[in-house]
């Protein structure tokens, strides 16, 4: 009985060993190529032409308001109406201001008569100089009050300070409005502002002086920049721009500098404030030094000597090769490359830690290019 039990156990162990041997996996050979995510370095041929998203604004605009308070009596214009300079756009009930004007006119007339009579009396010695000075002071005070009353009556009429279009009306007729309360937004749409934000890295590479035989002289950047605006719904059409102003203080949030261009309003379609555009700017005459390249920080790896390098793709053979680079500042998930890249190269942005010299790679499909996790190796 014991012998049969031992034989049965031995058979079971043999079966388990044979099963385990059958389950051993054959070692997987390394892949012929590695999938990587690539990044194209900015620059290279034609790199002096830059493209910026832009926003459109009115070149001339104003918030119209009354200088005095009162009840609206007339609004002869509507939103979207074209108005000429000096045209009446709104009017307050002038009754109260007319009454004030009549009262101050009467006070002034009386003070003026007393002042003229006082001139004769003081010359004859019939009144003291002090009395005459009081008459003169009252005359001047009532004169100023009369001028103010006349102005207030004129201020009951609101007129356009320049020719333009009523962009928005904020009140209704017969409402009570306060002095300096905005009634209309007026815009001149014959010319438009097109605003872009210039990055700090590009501003650093611009020059403000040129040299000639007589020495250095200041030049105006606005006369040397070729810029054009285009709109998504008008492909193939570009509108020339002129620089209007350049901010010299960076935005605190984006660290960019605002550049405002002007353009004439198109005649065949409407471009209104608030619309978006694309601005193409040629900086070839302004850039004195090669601008820095910014690449994903994960693309920069350390070589055997702890120097910085990137993996550059050879598109013909689909192999990668190490190239040393000089790095600078970091900004978010980007790093500045000051030397080693000419621009236009394709470098490995994701997958760089697993590469070797001459290794074949494949491009990741767009759907495969997931955002790397924070704990992935750089």
TORNU-244761 format. One record per residue (C-alpha): residue in one letter; x, y, z. Coordinates in nm, 3 decimals. Example, Ala and Ser with C-alpha at 12.3 -4.5 7.8 and 13.67 -1.06 7.14 Angstrom:
! residues 2
+------+---------+---------+---------+
| resn |       x |       y |       z |
+------+---------+---------+---------+
|    A |   1.230 |  -0.450 |   0.780 |
|    S |   1.367 |  -0.106 |   0.714 |
+------+---------+---------+---------+
***
This chain:
! residues 378
+------+---------+---------+---------+
| resn |       x |       y |       z |
+------+---------+---------+---------+
|    X |   0.000 |   0.000 |   0.000 |
|    X |   0.280 |   0.241 |   0.092 |
|    X |   0.462 |   0.149 |  -0.229 |
|    X |   0.160 |   0.238 |  -0.444 |
|    X |   0.125 |   0.572 |  -0.269 |
|    X |   0.491 |   0.655 |  -0.333 |
|    X |   0.459 |   0.561 |  -0.699 |
|    X |   0.152 |   0.780 |  -0.736 |
|    X |   0.327 |   1.079 |  -0.571 |
|    X |   0.633 |   1.033 |  -0.794 |
|    X |   0.411 |   1.036 |  -1.103 |
|    X |   0.238 |   1.353 |  -0.986 |
|    X |   0.570 |   1.533 |  -0.928 |
|    X |   0.690 |   1.425 |  -1.272 |
|    X |   0.374 |   1.562 |  -1.433 |
|    X |   0.416 |   1.896 |  -1.251 |
|    X |   0.778 |   1.924 |  -1.363 |
|    X |   0.686 |   1.845 |  -1.722 |
|    X |   0.402 |   2.103 |  -1.708 |
|    X |   0.635 |   2.370 |  -1.567 |
|    X |   0.891 |   2.307 |  -1.838 |
|    X |   0.624 |   2.340 |  -2.102 |
|    X |   0.516 |   2.677 |  -1.966 |
|    X |   0.863 |   2.837 |  -1.981 |
|    X |   0.854 |   3.132 |  -2.230 |
|    X |   1.112 |   3.172 |  -2.499 |
|    X |   1.312 |   3.496 |  -2.445 |
|    X |   1.174 |   3.776 |  -2.663 |
|    X |   1.440 |   3.931 |  -2.888 |
|    X |   1.480 |   4.306 |  -2.877 |
|    X |   1.253 |   4.491 |  -3.121 |
|    X |   1.387 |   4.578 |  -3.464 |
|    X |   1.292 |   4.942 |  -3.397 |
|    X |   1.149 |   5.152 |  -3.120 |
|    X |   0.843 |   5.374 |  -3.154 |
|    X |   0.924 |   5.731 |  -3.056 |
|    X |   0.751 |   6.065 |  -3.053 |
|    X |   0.934 |   6.325 |  -3.261 |
|    X |   0.962 |   6.701 |  -3.234 |
|    X |   1.062 |   6.935 |  -3.516 |
|    X |   1.303 |   7.206 |  -3.403 |
|    X |   1.196 |   7.556 |  -3.501 |
|    X |   1.421 |   7.745 |  -3.737 |
|    X |   1.614 |   7.640 |  -4.041 |
|    X |   1.542 |   7.766 |  -4.389 |
|    X |   1.281 |   8.041 |  -4.385 |
|    X |   1.296 |   8.066 |  -4.007 |
|    X |   1.280 |   8.446 |  -4.014 |
|    X |   0.911 |   8.427 |  -4.107 |
|    X |   0.710 |   8.384 |  -3.788 |
|    X |   0.340 |   8.319 |  -3.744 |
|    X |   0.135 |   8.454 |  -3.455 |
|    X |  -0.230 |   8.431 |  -3.352 |
|    X |  -0.380 |   8.779 |  -3.342 |
|    X |  -0.690 |   8.960 |  -3.225 |
|    X |  -0.862 |   9.248 |  -3.399 |
|    X |  -0.958 |   9.573 |  -3.231 |
|    X |  -1.080 |   9.913 |  -3.345 |
|    X |  -0.798 |  10.156 |  -3.422 |
|    X |  -1.001 |  10.440 |  -3.270 |
|    X |  -1.266 |  10.384 |  -3.005 |
|    X |  -1.434 |  10.578 |  -2.727 |
|    X |  -1.688 |  10.539 |  -2.448 |
|    X |  -1.939 |  10.820 |  -2.486 |
|    X |  -2.101 |  10.970 |  -2.177 |
|    X |  -2.269 |  11.293 |  -2.069 |
|    X |  -2.084 |  11.542 |  -1.852 |
|    X |  -2.403 |  11.616 |  -1.659 |
|    X |  -2.682 |  11.403 |  -1.514 |
|    X |  -3.042 |  11.402 |  -1.632 |
|    X |  -3.325 |  11.217 |  -1.802 |
|    X |  -3.276 |  11.100 |  -2.159 |
|    X |  -3.508 |  11.279 |  -2.397 |
|    X |  -3.385 |  11.163 |  -2.736 |
|    X |  -3.167 |  10.885 |  -2.884 |
|    X |  -3.166 |  10.935 |  -3.262 |
|    X |  -2.915 |  10.656 |  -3.340 |
|    X |  -2.914 |  10.278 |  -3.307 |
|    X |  -2.647 |  10.013 |  -3.268 |
|    X |  -2.455 |   9.964 |  -3.589 |
|    X |  -2.536 |  10.311 |  -3.726 |
|    X |  -2.263 |  10.512 |  -3.894 |
|    X |  -2.230 |  10.862 |  -3.748 |
|    X |  -2.028 |  11.164 |  -3.852 |
|    X |  -1.807 |  11.377 |  -3.632 |
|    X |  -2.023 |  11.625 |  -3.439 |
|    X |  -2.349 |  11.441 |  -3.506 |
|    X |  -2.605 |  11.433 |  -3.223 |
|    X |  -2.630 |  11.082 |  -3.076 |
|    X |  -2.829 |  11.147 |  -2.755 |
|    X |  -2.994 |  11.435 |  -2.569 |
|    X |  -3.102 |  11.497 |  -2.211 |
|    X |  -3.410 |  11.693 |  -2.102 |
|    X |  -3.266 |  12.048 |  -2.086 |
|    X |  -3.549 |  12.210 |  -1.883 |
|    X |  -3.366 |  12.213 |  -1.548 |
|    X |  -3.047 |  12.347 |  -1.701 |
|    X |  -3.234 |  12.618 |  -1.891 |
|    X |  -3.389 |  12.740 |  -1.563 |
|    X |  -3.049 |  12.747 |  -1.396 |
|    X |  -2.911 |  12.941 |  -1.691 |
|    X |  -3.187 |  13.202 |  -1.669 |
|    X |  -3.131 |  13.246 |  -1.295 |
|    X |  -2.756 |  13.290 |  -1.334 |
|    X |  -2.808 |  13.524 |  -1.628 |
|    X |  -3.022 |  13.749 |  -1.409 |
|    X |  -2.766 |  13.742 |  -1.127 |
|    X |  -2.491 |  13.827 |  -1.369 |
|    X |  -2.683 |  14.113 |  -1.529 |
|    X |  -2.745 |  14.268 |  -1.187 |
|    X |  -2.384 |  14.223 |  -1.077 |
|    X |  -2.259 |  14.369 |  -1.404 |
|    X |  -2.476 |  14.683 |  -1.366 |
|    X |  -2.358 |  14.735 |  -1.009 |
|    X |  -1.997 |  14.684 |  -1.115 |
|    X |  -2.021 |  14.940 |  -1.397 |
|    X |  -2.195 |  15.189 |  -1.165 |
|    X |  -1.933 |  15.124 |  -0.897 |
|    X |  -1.657 |  15.225 |  -1.136 |
|    X |  -1.805 |  15.575 |  -1.158 |
|    X |  -1.879 |  15.604 |  -0.786 |
|    X |  -1.534 |  15.495 |  -0.671 |
|    X |  -1.374 |  15.740 |  -0.918 |
|    X |  -1.587 |  16.021 |  -0.769 |
|    X |  -1.506 |  15.910 |  -0.414 |
|    X |  -1.870 |  15.832 |  -0.333 |
|    X |  -1.799 |  15.473 |  -0.225 |
|    X |  -1.500 |  15.314 |  -0.059 |
|    X |  -1.252 |  15.099 |  -0.243 |
|    X |  -1.357 |  14.804 |  -0.028 |
|    X |  -1.717 |  14.829 |  -0.147 |
|    X |  -1.604 |  14.847 |  -0.507 |
|    X |  -1.381 |  14.541 |  -0.463 |
|    X |  -1.682 |  14.348 |  -0.334 |
|    X |  -1.883 |  14.455 |  -0.642 |
|    X |  -1.602 |  14.342 |  -0.870 |
|    X |  -1.571 |  14.007 |  -0.695 |
|    X |  -1.946 |  13.946 |  -0.722 |
|    X |  -1.934 |  14.038 |  -1.090 |
|    X |  -1.656 |  13.789 |  -1.160 |
|    X |  -1.825 |  13.514 |  -0.957 |
|    X |  -2.158 |  13.550 |  -1.135 |
|    X |  -1.976 |  13.561 |  -1.470 |
|    X |  -1.809 |  13.225 |  -1.399 |
|    X |  -2.138 |  13.078 |  -1.278 |
|    X |  -2.308 |  13.195 |  -1.597 |
|    X |  -2.039 |  13.034 |  -1.815 |
|    X |  -2.081 |  12.708 |  -1.622 |
|    X |  -2.458 |  12.716 |  -1.672 |
|    X |  -2.413 |  12.771 |  -2.046 |
|    X |  -2.172 |  12.479 |  -2.064 |
|    X |  -2.404 |  12.253 |  -1.866 |
|    X |  -2.686 |  12.330 |  -2.108 |
|    X |  -2.460 |  12.242 |  -2.401 |
|    X |  -2.358 |  11.922 |  -2.225 |
|    X |  -2.719 |  11.797 |  -2.239 |
|    X |  -2.642 |  11.713 |  -2.601 |
|    X |  -2.403 |  11.423 |  -2.667 |
|    X |  -2.222 |  11.440 |  -3.001 |
|    X |  -1.981 |  11.203 |  -3.174 |
|    X |  -1.618 |  11.309 |  -3.122 |
|    X |  -1.516 |  11.139 |  -3.449 |
|    X |  -1.679 |  10.961 |  -3.741 |
|    X |  -1.746 |  10.597 |  -3.673 |
|    X |  -2.000 |  10.329 |  -3.595 |
|    X |  -2.215 |  10.287 |  -3.284 |
|    X |  -2.086 |   9.955 |  -3.156 |
|    X |  -2.310 |   9.926 |  -2.849 |
|    X |  -2.581 |  10.124 |  -2.669 |
|    X |  -2.604 |  10.075 |  -2.294 |
|    X |  -2.916 |  10.279 |  -2.205 |
|    X |  -3.276 |  10.321 |  -2.316 |
|    X |  -3.458 |  10.643 |  -2.388 |
|    X |  -3.621 |  10.825 |  -2.092 |
|    X |  -3.381 |  10.666 |  -1.844 |
|    X |  -3.211 |  10.872 |  -1.576 |
|    X |  -2.838 |  10.873 |  -1.642 |
|    X |  -2.552 |  11.001 |  -1.432 |
|    X |  -2.264 |  11.218 |  -1.539 |
|    X |  -1.981 |  11.009 |  -1.689 |
|    X |  -2.206 |  10.703 |  -1.715 |
|    X |  -2.123 |  10.521 |  -2.040 |
|    X |  -2.405 |  10.555 |  -2.292 |
|    X |  -2.244 |  10.435 |  -2.617 |
|    X |  -1.933 |  10.259 |  -2.744 |
|    X |  -1.816 |  10.431 |  -3.061 |
|    X |  -1.562 |  10.273 |  -3.295 |
|    X |  -1.394 |  10.391 |  -3.611 |
|    X |  -1.369 |  10.084 |  -3.834 |
|    X |  -1.201 |  10.247 |  -4.134 |
|    X |  -0.875 |  10.129 |  -3.980 |
|    X |  -0.826 |   9.832 |  -3.749 |
|    X |  -0.570 |   9.733 |  -3.489 |
|    X |  -0.426 |   9.383 |  -3.510 |
|    X |  -0.253 |   9.279 |  -3.187 |
|    X |  -0.002 |   8.998 |  -3.134 |
|    X |   0.212 |   8.891 |  -2.838 |
|    X |   0.584 |   8.871 |  -2.911 |
|    X |   0.779 |   8.611 |  -2.707 |
|    X |   1.074 |   8.717 |  -2.497 |
|    X |   1.312 |   8.482 |  -2.681 |
|    X |   1.247 |   8.669 |  -3.005 |
|    X |   1.264 |   9.015 |  -2.851 |
|    X |   1.615 |   8.937 |  -2.726 |
|    X |   1.737 |   8.876 |  -3.082 |
|    X |   1.610 |   9.205 |  -3.227 |
|    X |   1.843 |   9.496 |  -3.286 |
|    X |   1.771 |   9.866 |  -3.246 |
|    X |   2.075 |  10.018 |  -3.418 |
|    X |   2.257 |   9.985 |  -3.749 |
|    X |   2.601 |  10.105 |  -3.854 |
|    X |   2.707 |  10.309 |  -4.152 |
|    X |   3.007 |  10.522 |  -4.247 |
|    X |   2.908 |  10.795 |  -4.004 |
|    X |   2.878 |  10.556 |  -3.710 |
|    X |   2.582 |  10.395 |  -3.532 |
|    X |   2.239 |  10.546 |  -3.558 |
|    X |   1.902 |  10.455 |  -3.418 |
|    X |   1.650 |  10.303 |  -3.657 |
|    X |   1.281 |  10.246 |  -3.627 |
|    X |   1.180 |   9.879 |  -3.623 |
|    X |   0.837 |   9.969 |  -3.751 |
|    X |   0.986 |  10.073 |  -4.086 |
|    X |   1.171 |   9.746 |  -4.133 |
|    X |   0.912 |   9.481 |  -4.051 |
|    X |   0.710 |   9.312 |  -4.323 |
|    X |   0.385 |   9.184 |  -4.177 |
|    X |   0.058 |   9.058 |  -4.320 |
|    X |  -0.272 |   8.948 |  -4.167 |
|    X |  -0.492 |   8.668 |  -4.292 |
|    X |  -0.832 |   8.536 |  -4.188 |
|    X |  -0.952 |   8.177 |  -4.172 |
|    X |  -1.259 |   8.231 |  -4.390 |
|    X |  -1.056 |   8.414 |  -4.659 |
|    X |  -0.779 |   8.168 |  -4.754 |
|    X |  -0.509 |   8.296 |  -4.984 |
|    X |  -0.577 |   8.662 |  -4.906 |
|    X |  -0.333 |   8.863 |  -4.693 |
|    X |  -0.356 |   9.225 |  -4.586 |
|    X |  -0.046 |   9.442 |  -4.533 |
|    X |   0.014 |   9.574 |  -4.183 |
|    X |   0.206 |   9.864 |  -4.036 |
|    X |   0.342 |   9.873 |  -3.682 |
|    X |   0.152 |  10.117 |  -3.464 |
|    X |   0.318 |  10.063 |  -3.126 |
|    X |   0.537 |   9.817 |  -2.937 |
|    X |   0.507 |   9.763 |  -2.563 |
|    X |   0.837 |   9.774 |  -2.374 |
|    X |   0.698 |   9.609 |  -2.062 |
|    X |   0.623 |   9.237 |  -2.058 |
|    X |   0.291 |   9.091 |  -1.955 |
|    X |   0.328 |   8.963 |  -1.598 |
|    X |   0.153 |   8.634 |  -1.672 |
|    X |   0.285 |   8.536 |  -2.017 |
|    X |   0.613 |   8.730 |  -2.027 |
|    X |   0.531 |   8.843 |  -2.380 |
|    X |   0.538 |   9.189 |  -2.535 |
|    X |   0.231 |   9.335 |  -2.705 |
|    X |   0.280 |   9.455 |  -3.063 |
|    X |  -0.001 |   9.648 |  -3.232 |
|    X |  -0.031 |   9.674 |  -3.610 |
|    X |  -0.280 |   9.876 |  -3.814 |
|    X |  -0.456 |   9.773 |  -4.132 |
|    X |  -0.717 |   9.926 |  -4.356 |
|    X |  -1.058 |   9.764 |  -4.323 |
|    X |  -1.133 |   9.524 |  -4.613 |
|    X |  -1.398 |   9.648 |  -4.852 |
|    X |  -1.541 |   9.312 |  -4.961 |
|    X |  -1.607 |   9.153 |  -4.620 |
|    X |  -1.653 |   9.263 |  -4.262 |
|    X |  -1.375 |   9.249 |  -4.005 |
|    X |  -1.496 |   9.355 |  -3.662 |
|    X |  -1.327 |   9.406 |  -3.325 |
|    X |  -1.298 |   9.081 |  -3.133 |
|    X |  -1.237 |   8.865 |  -3.438 |
|    X |  -0.925 |   8.648 |  -3.466 |
|    X |  -0.659 |   8.649 |  -3.735 |
|    X |  -0.312 |   8.516 |  -3.813 |
|    X |  -0.019 |   8.752 |  -3.856 |
|    X |   0.288 |   8.650 |  -4.055 |
|    X |   0.594 |   8.861 |  -3.971 |
|    X |   0.926 |   8.858 |  -4.155 |
|    X |   1.205 |   8.943 |  -3.911 |
|    X |   1.492 |   8.887 |  -4.154 |
|    X |   1.605 |   9.252 |  -4.137 |
|    X |   1.588 |   9.269 |  -3.759 |
|    X |   1.743 |   8.952 |  -3.624 |
|    X |   2.115 |   8.998 |  -3.555 |
|    X |   2.183 |   8.669 |  -3.385 |
|    X |   2.051 |   8.319 |  -3.416 |
|    X |   1.748 |   8.299 |  -3.188 |
|    X |   1.740 |   8.030 |  -2.923 |
|    X |   1.559 |   7.706 |  -2.990 |
|    X |   1.313 |   7.573 |  -2.734 |
|    X |   1.258 |   7.197 |  -2.722 |
|    X |   1.075 |   6.960 |  -2.485 |
|    X |   1.286 |   6.905 |  -2.175 |
|    X |   1.248 |   6.526 |  -2.213 |
|    X |   1.430 |   6.544 |  -2.544 |
|    X |   1.758 |   6.646 |  -2.373 |
|    X |   1.950 |   6.356 |  -2.219 |
|    X |   2.287 |   6.318 |  -2.048 |
|    X |   2.567 |   6.133 |  -2.231 |
|    X |   2.845 |   5.924 |  -2.073 |
|    X |   3.033 |   6.237 |  -1.970 |
|    X |   2.716 |   6.398 |  -1.829 |
|    X |   2.702 |   6.640 |  -2.121 |
|    X |   2.370 |   6.739 |  -2.276 |
|    X |   2.265 |   6.565 |  -2.597 |
|    X |   1.963 |   6.499 |  -2.813 |
|    X |   1.875 |   6.216 |  -3.049 |
|    X |   1.844 |   6.343 |  -3.406 |
|    X |   1.651 |   6.141 |  -3.663 |
|    X |   1.795 |   6.047 |  -4.002 |
|    X |   1.471 |   6.036 |  -4.200 |
|    X |   1.619 |   5.834 |  -4.486 |
|    X |   1.739 |   5.542 |  -4.274 |
|    X |   1.498 |   5.601 |  -3.982 |
|    X |   1.788 |   5.577 |  -3.738 |
|    X |   1.883 |   5.811 |  -3.456 |
|    X |   2.220 |   5.966 |  -3.379 |
|    X |   2.340 |   6.146 |  -3.070 |
|    X |   2.426 |   6.515 |  -3.100 |
|    X |   2.575 |   6.728 |  -2.820 |
|    X |   2.394 |   7.054 |  -2.748 |
|    X |   2.443 |   7.361 |  -2.533 |
|    X |   2.147 |   7.423 |  -2.306 |
|    X |   2.024 |   7.731 |  -2.122 |
|    X |   1.712 |   7.826 |  -1.930 |
|    X |   1.409 |   7.613 |  -1.854 |
|    X |   1.052 |   7.735 |  -1.889 |
|    X |   0.780 |   7.493 |  -1.783 |
|    X |   0.830 |   7.170 |  -1.976 |
|    X |   1.065 |   7.334 |  -2.230 |
|    X |   1.437 |   7.391 |  -2.229 |
|    X |   1.643 |   7.641 |  -2.426 |
|    X |   1.903 |   7.503 |  -2.669 |
|    X |   2.163 |   7.771 |  -2.741 |
|    X |   2.388 |   7.569 |  -2.968 |
|    X |   2.412 |   7.239 |  -3.153 |
|    X |   2.089 |   7.263 |  -3.351 |
|    X |   2.044 |   7.460 |  -3.671 |
|    X |   1.667 |   7.433 |  -3.689 |
|    X |   1.445 |   7.203 |  -3.889 |
|    X |   1.583 |   6.882 |  -3.734 |
|    X |   1.354 |   6.612 |  -3.602 |
|    X |   1.455 |   6.505 |  -3.254 |
|    X |   1.315 |   6.242 |  -3.022 |
|    X |   1.083 |   6.398 |  -2.766 |
|    X |   0.946 |   6.083 |  -2.599 |
|    X |   1.144 |   5.759 |  -2.573 |
|    X |   1.492 |   5.912 |  -2.567 |
|    X |   1.620 |   5.724 |  -2.254 |
|    X |   1.588 |   5.387 |  -2.431 |
|    X |   1.784 |   5.467 |  -2.749 |
|    X |   2.133 |   5.382 |  -2.865 |
|    X |   2.354 |   5.515 |  -3.141 |
|    X |   2.226 |   5.407 |  -3.483 |
|    X |   1.910 |   5.243 |  -3.348 |
|    X |   1.617 |   5.219 |  -3.584 |
|    X |   1.299 |   5.393 |  -3.478 |
|    X |   0.944 |   5.433 |  -3.602 |
|    X |   0.718 |   5.732 |  -3.573 |
|    X |   0.436 |   5.700 |  -3.326 |
|    X |   0.094 |   5.740 |  -3.470 |
|    X |  -0.076 |   6.057 |  -3.352 |
|    X |  -0.324 |   5.857 |  -3.143 |
|    X |  -0.035 |   5.682 |  -2.969 |
|    X |   0.140 |   5.999 |  -2.865 |
|    X |   0.005 |   6.018 |  -2.515 |
|    X |   0.118 |   6.283 |  -2.271 |
|    X |   0.407 |   6.141 |  -2.065 |
|    X |   0.344 |   6.074 |  -1.698 |
|    X |   0.520 |   6.272 |  -1.428 |
|    X |   0.703 |   5.959 |  -1.304 |
|    X |   0.836 |   5.860 |  -1.647 |
|    X |   1.217 |   5.886 |  -1.677 |
|    X |   1.348 |   6.190 |  -1.862 |
+------+---------+---------+---------+
***
